[in-house]
Amino acid sequence: MQIVYTVLLYLIQPLIWLRLLWRSRKIPAYRKRIAERYGFCKDKVKPDGILVHAVSVGETVAAIPLIQALQKIYPTYPITVTTMTPTGSERVTTLLGDRVSHVYLPYDLPDAMHRFLSQLRPKLVIIMETELWPTLICQLHKRHIPLIIANARLSARSAKGYAKLGNTIRHLLTKIPLIAAQNRADGDRFLQLGLPANQLAITGSIKFDIHLTNEQKQRIAALKAQWQIKRPVWIAASTHTGEDERILATFKQLLTTYPDLLLILVPRHPERFRTVEKLIRDQQLSYCCLSQKGVLTAQTQVVLGDTMGELMQLYGLADIAFIGGSLIERGGHNPLEPALHHLPIIMGEHFFNFKVIGEQLLAANGMIICDNTTASLYSVIDKLLKDPHYRTQIGENSYQILKQNQGALDRLLTLIKGYLPQ
């Protein structure tokens, strides 16, 4: 099976190049640094340290507290962070700068991975969430380099797909020294696929272990002073195609009752910024763009969050948060960042990427689910705006769930000590 996988991966390389070229039409970064995707990174990394892989933005943000903790505990070990996407790359460079090395993780080809690992010579590899790359796993096992899948999650749908591989996935899992799962349900799915019980730990989700940095607090204070907001603010964050239209339609309806309501609209992907800006113009709404540092006036109805890396700060200006990717079948995005700001959280019905966290928030009355219609979204926000006490209570409930579930990072760091000498 490994041979078939490798041959197929080589055969589809031309299709991968075409896909990179296609995506580079909107995001030019996709056609840059191609050599890194084949393991050429000798002058860009420092060997004999720790490798942390976070595929894209969400995993990168979750990995930040872990990386910072590793730097404090193991100050002599250089850290290299790999991603697969330009947006993930941008997050690493923005949040960590030159404190870490950063390159793309190579494609899972034997020669590329061999070249990459020979240059990096990591003492420990940590993969965030669930990225099971057979060639990488096999080469790490052969080189006796410990691998930890941290903050691991495995949905029922993904487990069903992996189960079709039979003994192949079972054999692969035995080569992973430790999988630190977010919860018991995820852990049980790994066990059912063939992971030995002594290679599983349940740590909880390190996504709960977030806090505001001093820089973020200062940025929030600066924006509040600059904007002088004295009206209700609704933020719609990490939105996708098919959601922005419904959000803007709902917002226009809300304006008839709440004419001073301000909407902060933050699309998930930067290539959609200008598309969403056009949608705002088509609705004949007065707006300003965060990237242009425009002046927010009493007449401004929408702020378009067309920058990267400022979402956490923007939550600090809001009274209500809607989390995108949930009105459509994308699975939703992280609801814990607005919880840190004591915000009532709204999501659509499709939050399967954060199923366990979402269920915890729902059980504690810290999150509200709307169906995928404009009428339902309007009803939920209208109730929150009408009743400040209700709004405050929902926000406090979301914050308490965040605080009660912290500690996964410490548990993970304790496990790491068994694989990496101080």
ZIRAMO-V332167 format. One record per residue. N is the residue number from 1. RES is the residue in three letters. NEAR is the number of other ideal C-beta (glycine too) atoms within 8 Angstrom. D_LAST is the distance of its C-alpha to the last C-alpha in Angstrom with 1 decimal. Layout:
n->[N | N]
res->[RES | RES]
near->[NEAR | NEAR]
d_last->[D_LAST | D_LAST]
This chain:
n->[1 | 2 | 3 | 4 | 5 | 6 | 7 | 8 | 9 | 10 | 11 | 12 | 13 | 14 | 15 | 16 | 17 | 18 | 19 | 20 | 21 | 22 | 23 | 24 | 25 | 26 | 27 | 28 | 29 | 30 | 31 | 32 | 33 | 34 | 35 | 36 | 37 | 38 | 39 | 40 | 41 | 42 | 43 | 44 | 45 | 46 | 47 | 48 | 49 | 50 | 51 | 52 | 53 | 54 | 55 | 56 | 57 | 58 | 59 | 60 | 61 | 62 | 63 | 64 | 65 | 66 | 67 | 68 | 69 | 70 | 71 | 72 | 73 | 74 | 75 | 76 | 77 | 78 | 79 | 80 | 81 | 82 | 83 | 84 | 85 | 86 | 87 | 88 | 89 | 90 | 91 | 92 | 93 | 94 | 95 | 96 | 97 | 98 | 99 | 100 | 101 | 102 | 103 | 104 | 105 | 106 | 107 | 108 | 109 | 110 | 111 | 112 | 113 | 114 | 115 | 116 | 117 | 118 | 119 | 120 | 121 | 122 | 123 | 124 | 125 | 126 | 127 | 128 | 129 | 130 | 131 | 132 | 133 | 134 | 135 | 136 | 137 | 138 | 139 | 140 | 141 | 142 | 143 | 144 | 145 | 146 | 147 | 148 | 149 | 150 | 151 | 152 | 153 | 154 | 155 | 156 | 157 | 158 | 159 | 160 | 161 | 162 | 163 | 164 | 165 | 166 | 167 | 168 | 169 | 170 | 171 | 172 | 173 | 174 | 175 | 176 | 177 | 178 | 179 | 180 | 181 | 182 | 183 | 184 | 185 | 186 | 187 | 188 | 189 | 190 | 191 | 192 | 193 | 194 | 195 | 196 | 197 | 198 | 199 | 200 | 201 | 202 | 203 | 204 | 205 | 206 | 207 | 208 | 209 | 210 | 211 | 212 | 213 | 214 | 215 | 216 | 217 | 218 | 219 | 220 | 221 | 222 | 223 | 224 | 225 | 226 | 227 | 228 | 229 | 230 | 231 | 232 | 233 | 234 | 235 | 236 | 237 | 238 | 239 | 240 | 241 | 242 | 243 | 244 | 245 | 246 | 247 | 248 | 249 | 250 | 251 | 252 | 253 | 254 | 255 | 256 | 257 | 258 | 259 | 260 | 261 | 262 | 263 | 264 | 265 | 266 | 267 | 268 | 269 | 270 | 271 | 272 | 273 | 274 | 275 | 276 | 277 | 278 | 279 | 280 | 281 | 282 | 283 | 284 | 285 | 286 | 287 | 288 | 289 | 290 | 291 | 292 | 293 | 294 | 295 | 296 | 297 | 298 | 299 | 300 | 301 | 302 | 303 | 304 | 305 | 306 | 307 | 308 | 309 | 310 | 311 | 312 | 313 | 314 | 315 | 316 | 317 | 318 | 319 | 320 | 321 | 322 | 323 | 324 | 325 | 326 | 327 | 328 | 329 | 330 | 331 | 332 | 333 | 334 | 335 | 336 | 337 | 338 | 339 | 340 | 341 | 342 | 343 | 344 | 345 | 346 | 347 | 348 | 349 | 350 | 351 | 352 | 353 | 354 | 355 | 356 | 357 | 358 | 359 | 360 | 361 | 362 | 363 | 364 | 365 | 366 | 367 | 368 | 369 | 370 | 371 | 372 | 373 | 374 | 375 | 376 | 377 | 378 | 379 | 380 | 381 | 382 | 383 | 384 | 385 | 386 | 387 | 388 | 389 | 390 | 391 | 392 | 393 | 394 | 395 | 396 | 397 | 398 | 399 | 400 | 401 | 402 | 403 | 404 | 405 | 406 | 407 | 408 | 409 | 410 | 411 | 412 | 413 | 414 | 415 | 416 | 417 | 418 | 419 | 420 | 421 | 422]
res->[MET | GLN | ILE | VAL | TYR | THR | VAL | LEU | LEU | TYR | LEU | ILE | GLN | PRO | LEU | ILE | TRP | LEU | ARG | LEU | LEU | TRP | ARG | SER | ARG | LYS | ILE | PRO | ALA | TYR | ARG | LYS | ARG | ILE | ALA | GLU | ARG | TYR | GLY | PHE | CYS | LYS | ASP | LYS | VAL | LYS | PRO | ASP | GLY | ILE | LEU | VAL | HIS | ALA | VAL | SER | VAL | GLY | GLU | THR | VAL | ALA | ALA | ILE | PRO | LEU | ILE | GLN | ALA | LEU | GLN | LYS | ILE | TYR | PRO | THR | TYR | PRO | ILE | THR | VAL | THR | THR | MET | THR | PRO | THR | GLY | SER | GLU | ARG | VAL | THR | THR | LEU | LEU | GLY | ASP | ARG | VAL | SER | HIS | VAL | TYR | LEU | PRO | TYR | ASP | LEU | PRO | ASP | ALA | MET | HIS | ARG | PHE | LEU | SER | GLN | LEU | ARG | PRO | LYS | LEU | VAL | ILE | ILE | MET | GLU | THR | GLU | LEU | TRP | PRO | THR | LEU | ILE | CYS | GLN | LEU | HIS | LYS | ARG | HIS | ILE | PRO | LEU | ILE | ILE | ALA | ASN | ALA | ARG | LEU | SER | ALA | ARG | SER | ALA | LYS | GLY | TYR | ALA | LYS | LEU | GLY | ASN | THR | ILE | ARG | HIS | LEU | LEU | THR | LYS | ILE | PRO | LEU | ILE | ALA | ALA | GLN | ASN | ARG | ALA | ASP | GLY | ASP | ARG | PHE | LEU | GLN | LEU | GLY | LEU | PRO | ALA | ASN | GLN | LEU | ALA | ILE | THR | GLY | SER | ILE | LYS | PHE | ASP | ILE | HIS | LEU | THR | ASN | GLU | GLN | LYS | GLN | ARG | ILE | ALA | ALA | LEU | LYS | ALA | GLN | TRP | GLN | ILE | LYS | ARG | PRO | VAL | TRP | ILE | ALA | ALA | SER | THR | HIS | THR | GLY | GLU | ASP | GLU | ARG | ILE | LEU | ALA | THR | PHE | LYS | GLN | LEU | LEU | THR | THR | TYR | PRO | ASP | LEU | LEU | LEU | ILE | LEU | VAL | PRO | ARG | HIS | PRO | GLU | ARG | PHE | ARG | THR | VAL | GLU | LYS | LEU | ILE | ARG | ASP | GLN | GLN | LEU | SER | TYR | CYS | CYS | LEU | SER | GLN | LYS | GLY | VAL | LEU | THR | ALA | GLN | THR | GLN | VAL | VAL | LEU | GLY | ASP | THR | MET | GLY | GLU | LEU | MET | GLN | LEU | TYR | GLY | LEU | ALA | ASP | ILE | ALA | PHE | ILE | GLY | GLY | SER | LEU | ILE | GLU | ARG | GLY | GLY | HIS | ASN | PRO | LEU | GLU | PRO | ALA | LEU | HIS | HIS | LEU | PRO | ILE | ILE | MET | GLY | GLU | HIS | PHE | PHE | ASN | PHE | LYS | VAL | ILE | GLY | GLU | GLN | LEU | LEU | ALA | ALA | ASN | GLY | MET | ILE | ILE | CYS | ASP | ASN | THR | THR | ALA | SER | LEU | TYR | SER | VAL | ILE | ASP | LYS | LEU | LEU | LYS | ASP | PRO | HIS | TYR | ARG | THR | GLN | ILE | GLY | GLU | ASN | SER | TYR | GLN | ILE | LEU | LYS | GLN | ASN | GLN | GLY | ALA | LEU | ASP | ARG | LEU | LEU | THR | LEU | ILE | LYS | GLY | TYR | LEU | PRO | GLN]
near->[6 | 9 | 6 | 7 | 10 | 11 | 8 | 8 | 11 | 8 | 6 | 8 | 9 | 6 | 7 | 9 | 8 | 8 | 8 | 11 | 10 | 7 | 9 | 11 | 6 | 5 | 11 | 6 | 10 | 10 | 8 | 6 | 8 | 8 | 7 | 12 | 9 | 12 | 12 | 7 | 12 | 6 | 3 | 8 | 11 | 7 | 9 | 8 | 12 | 15 | 13 | 14 | 13 | 14 | 11 | 11 | 9 | 8 | 12 | 16 | 10 | 15 | 12 | 10 | 12 | 15 | 13 | 8 | 10 | 14 | 10 | 6 | 8 | 9 | 6 | 3 | 11 | 11 | 14 | 16 | 16 | 12 | 16 | 8 | 9 | 8 | 12 | 15 | 12 | 11 | 14 | 14 | 9 | 9 | 10 | 11 | 7 | 3 | 6 | 12 | 10 | 12 | 11 | 10 | 9 | 13 | 9 | 10 | 12 | 8 | 8 | 13 | 14 | 10 | 12 | 12 | 13 | 7 | 11 | 12 | 8 | 13 | 9 | 13 | 12 | 13 | 11 | 14 | 12 | 9 | 9 | 9 | 7 | 10 | 13 | 10 | 13 | 11 | 12 | 13 | 9 | 6 | 7 | 5 | 10 | 11 | 15 | 15 | 13 | 13 | 14 | 13 | 11 | 12 | 8 | 6 | 7 | 9 | 12 | 8 | 7 | 11 | 10 | 6 | 8 | 7 | 7 | 9 | 13 | 10 | 9 | 12 | 14 | 10 | 10 | 12 | 7 | 13 | 14 | 14 | 15 | 12 | 11 | 7 | 7 | 13 | 12 | 8 | 11 | 14 | 10 | 8 | 13 | 11 | 12 | 8 | 6 | 4 | 11 | 13 | 9 | 10 | 13 | 11 | 12 | 14 | 10 | 12 | 10 | 9 | 6 | 8 | 6 | 5 | 6 | 11 | 9 | 8 | 10 | 12 | 8 | 8 | 12 | 11 | 7 | 7 | 8 | 7 | 9 | 3 | 7 | 10 | 13 | 16 | 16 | 13 | 16 | 12 | 14 | 13 | 7 | 8 | 13 | 14 | 8 | 13 | 14 | 15 | 10 | 12 | 14 | 10 | 9 | 14 | 10 | 6 | 7 | 8 | 6 | 7 | 14 | 13 | 14 | 15 | 16 | 13 | 15 | 10 | 7 | 9 | 6 | 10 | 11 | 6 | 9 | 14 | 12 | 8 | 11 | 13 | 9 | 6 | 9 | 4 | 11 | 6 | 12 | 11 | 10 | 12 | 7 | 6 | 4 | 6 | 4 | 10 | 5 | 4 | 5 | 11 | 11 | 15 | 13 | 14 | 13 | 11 | 7 | 8 | 8 | 10 | 11 | 10 | 11 | 15 | 15 | 12 | 13 | 14 | 8 | 15 | 15 | 14 | 16 | 15 | 16 | 14 | 12 | 12 | 4 | 10 | 10 | 16 | 13 | 11 | 18 | 11 | 11 | 15 | 15 | 13 | 12 | 9 | 13 | 13 | 16 | 14 | 15 | 12 | 10 | 13 | 15 | 9 | 9 | 12 | 9 | 11 | 11 | 13 | 8 | 10 | 15 | 10 | 6 | 10 | 8 | 15 | 14 | 10 | 10 | 13 | 7 | 10 | 8 | 9 | 6 | 10 | 15 | 11 | 9 | 11 | 14 | 10 | 9 | 14 | 13 | 5 | 8 | 5 | 6 | 9 | 13 | 9 | 9 | 15 | 13 | 9 | 12 | 19 | 13 | 10 | 13 | 13 | 7 | 6 | 11 | 9 | 9 | 15 | 12 | 7 | 12 | 14 | 12 | 7 | 13 | 12 | 8 | 4 | 10 | 11 | 2 | 5]
d_last->[38.5 | 35.6 | 38.2 | 40.4 | 37.6 | 36.7 | 40.4 | 41.1 | 38.2 | 39.6 | 43.1 | 42.3 | 40.7 | 44.0 | 44.1 | 40.5 | 41.7 | 44.7 | 42.7 | 40.5 | 43.8 | 45.3 | 42.5 | 42.4 | 45.9 | 44.5 | 40.9 | 41.1 | 37.3 | 37.7 | 39.4 | 36.9 | 33.8 | 35.1 | 33.4 | 30.0 | 31.3 | 31.8 | 28.4 | 29.5 | 26.7 | 25.7 | 26.2 | 24.8 | 21.1 | 18.2 | 16.9 | 13.6 | 11.9 | 12.3 | 15.9 | 17.3 | 21.0 | 23.4 | 27.0 | 28.9 | 29.3 | 28.7 | 25.4 | 24.3 | 25.1 | 23.3 | 20.1 | 20.1 | 18.5 | 15.7 | 15.2 | 15.4 | 12.8 | 10.3 | 11.3 | 10.7 | 7.3 | 6.1 | 9.1 | 9.0 | 9.4 | 13.0 | 14.3 | 17.7 | 19.8 | 22.8 | 26.0 | 29.4 | 31.8 | 32.8 | 32.5 | 28.9 | 28.4 | 30.2 | 28.0 | 24.8 | 26.4 | 28.0 | 25.1 | 22.2 | 24.2 | 22.6 | 19.1 | 18.6 | 20.4 | 23.0 | 25.3 | 27.2 | 26.0 | 28.5 | 31.2 | 30.4 | 32.4 | 31.3 | 31.8 | 30.2 | 27.0 | 26.9 | 27.3 | 24.7 | 21.9 | 23.0 | 22.6 | 19.3 | 17.5 | 14.8 | 11.7 | 12.3 | 15.5 | 16.4 | 20.1 | 21.6 | 24.5 | 26.4 | 26.7 | 27.4 | 28.0 | 29.1 | 28.7 | 25.2 | 24.2 | 26.0 | 24.6 | 21.0 | 22.0 | 23.7 | 20.8 | 18.4 | 16.3 | 15.1 | 17.0 | 17.0 | 20.1 | 19.2 | 22.0 | 24.2 | 27.9 | 30.9 | 34.4 | 37.3 | 38.8 | 35.8 | 35.4 | 39.1 | 38.8 | 35.9 | 37.8 | 40.5 | 38.3 | 38.4 | 36.6 | 35.1 | 32.8 | 32.2 | 31.1 | 28.9 | 27.1 | 26.3 | 24.1 | 21.8 | 19.0 | 18.7 | 21.1 | 20.3 | 23.9 | 25.3 | 27.9 | 29.6 | 32.3 | 30.0 | 28.1 | 31.4 | 32.5 | 29.6 | 30.5 | 34.1 | 33.3 | 31.7 | 27.9 | 27.1 | 26.5 | 23.3 | 21.8 | 22.7 | 21.3 | 23.2 | 21.2 | 24.0 | 24.2 | 21.8 | 24.9 | 25.8 | 22.8 | 24.5 | 25.7 | 27.9 | 26.3 | 28.3 | 29.5 | 30.9 | 32.6 | 34.2 | 35.4 | 36.9 | 38.7 | 39.9 | 41.4 | 43.0 | 44.6 | 45.7 | 47.1 | 48.6 | 48.5 | 50.9 | 51.4 | 49.7 | 47.1 | 46.2 | 43.3 | 43.3 | 39.9 | 38.7 | 42.3 | 43.6 | 47.0 | 49.4 | 47.8 | 48.6 | 52.3 | 52.2 | 50.2 | 52.7 | 55.6 | 54.3 | 53.6 | 57.2 | 58.5 | 56.5 | 57.9 | 61.3 | 60.2 | 57.3 | 58.5 | 55.8 | 52.9 | 50.3 | 48.4 | 45.1 | 44.8 | 41.5 | 41.8 | 38.7 | 39.2 | 40.1 | 42.8 | 44.7 | 44.9 | 48.3 | 49.7 | 48.8 | 50.3 | 53.5 | 53.5 | 53.4 | 56.3 | 58.3 | 58.1 | 59.5 | 56.8 | 56.0 | 52.4 | 50.0 | 46.9 | 43.6 | 43.0 | 46.3 | 45.4 | 48.9 | 50.5 | 50.5 | 54.0 | 55.8 | 57.2 | 53.9 | 53.4 | 50.4 | 47.2 | 45.8 | 42.0 | 42.0 | 38.7 | 35.1 | 32.3 | 34.5 | 35.1 | 32.8 | 34.9 | 38.1 | 37.5 | 37.5 | 41.1 | 42.4 | 44.1 | 43.9 | 41.6 | 42.6 | 39.8 | 41.1 | 40.9 | 42.4 | 46.1 | 45.8 | 44.0 | 40.7 | 38.8 | 38.1 | 35.1 | 32.6 | 34.6 | 31.7 | 31.8 | 35.3 | 34.5 | 32.1 | 35.3 | 37.3 | 39.5 | 41.7 | 40.7 | 43.2 | 42.5 | 44.9 | 45.2 | 42.8 | 39.3 | 38.1 | 34.8 | 33.9 | 36.0 | 33.9 | 33.0 | 36.7 | 38.0 | 35.9 | 37.3 | 40.8 | 40.8 | 39.9 | 42.6 | 40.1 | 41.2 | 44.6 | 45.6 | 48.6 | 50.3 | 50.5 | 53.7 | 54.5 | 56.5 | 53.6 | 51.2 | 54.0 | 54.6 | 50.9 | 50.5 | 54.0 | 53.2 | 50.0 | 51.9 | 54.8 | 52.9 | 50.3 | 49.5 | 48.8 | 46.7 | 44.6 | 44.2 | 43.0 | 40.4 | 39.2 | 38.9 | 36.7 | 34.4 | 34.2 | 33.1 | 30.3 | 29.1 | 29.6 | 27.4 | 24.3 | 21.0 | 20.2 | 17.3 | 15.6 | 16.5 | 15.1 | 11.6 | 11.7 | 12.7 | 10.1 | 7.3 | 9.7 | 9.7 | 6.4 | 3.8 | 0.0]
